[in-house]
Amino acid sequence: MKVFLGGTCNGSEWREKFIPHLKIDYFNPVVPTWNEKARLKELEEINSSDFLLFVITPLLTGVYSIAEVVDASNKKPEKTILCVLDEDNGKKWTESQRKSLSAVEKLVDSNGAFVFNSLEETISFLNQHSQ
C-alpha cells in the first residue's frame, strides 16, 4: 500500500509530523526544485498510489490542491482522502475561509471520498490498510 502526500506546502510541517507514524509506504511530492521531471514523477505516483491524500492547512496560498482533491474525489473516490486542519504553525483560517472549506468537505464527502479533520484520524485510517 502507498499513499500520495498532496496538499499544503509553503513551509507547512504536516508531512514531517505525519510520515513517522505511517505503517504504509508513501510518496512525498515536495522537492527543492520544481521542474518537468518532478511534475512527471508526481503524475506517475498519483496514478500508481493506492490512496491520494490532500492535507489542506491555513498555510495554503494557492488553490490547485483544492481542485486536485475535488477532481480526485470525482474520478477515484475510493482512494481519495481530504484532511482539513484548522491551524498550522500558529495560522488559522478566517471564518469565511473555513465556511468555504466546509462546503468543499461536504462536496468531497458526497462524492464518496474520505474526509478527516486531524492528522491522527487520517493516520489511523491509513494504517488500517497496512496488512
Disulfide bonds with the S-S distance in Angstrom:
none
